[in-house]
Amino acid sequence: MKAKVRCSWPGGDPLYLAYHDEEWGVPEYDPRALYEKLMLDGFQAGLSWITILRKRDNFRRAFAGFYPEKVARFGKRDIARLLKDEGIIRSRAKIEAAIRGAKLWLEIEEKEPGGFREFIWKHVDGKMIVNHRHEGQASFAKTAMSEALSKDLKSRGFNFVGPVIVYAFAQAVGMVNDHAVECFRHKECAKLGARAYN
């Protein structure tokens, strides 16, 4: 049986391979999951994604499943608890940004037509951008789209949402398909993203 051809970046790590094969580049439309992924990408700032991936279950436990309605109510005691939690990234600035992000998410969900999903996906007109990068070619670090989304998020008060972080987020949630064209997931993800969600 012929071995599957993949992007090279997951290497041989089983956790990374599963993430590549099952999640990365799959269009995500659930507003809660979009919040979770954006916050985790913020925690990644200055670190590798595999570091966050290995701690993701700990993050979910520590941040009440990343339900913004719950995280938005976190106070000083919760911040103190999180700063002692060795299972996550113990950065006060990033923890406070996640709590603030939950409050901002609630505002957007309540006040914006289409809520947080539309707020994010309108930057690609609700439809995946399919790139045609070959294995060995570098993917973009940021684009005009990620610059615009970053600016939009910052204007609302989000932190740790620079254009490079936002582009990594866009790749993760399938706004952009950056699988190498040789990778078996390129075609599969392109098919998933072929239609706008609305």
Buried (B, 14 or more C-beta within 10 A) or exposed (E): EEEEBBBEEBEEEEEBBEBBBEBBBBBBBEBBEBBBBBBBBBBBBEEEBBEBBBBBEBBBEBBBEBBBEEBBEBEEEBBEEBEEBEEBBEBEEBBBBBBBBBBBBBBBBEEBEBBBBBBBBBBBEBBBBBBEBEBEEEBBEBBEBBBBBBEBBBEBEBBBBBBBBBBBBBBBBBBBBBBBBBBBBBEBBBEBBEEEBE
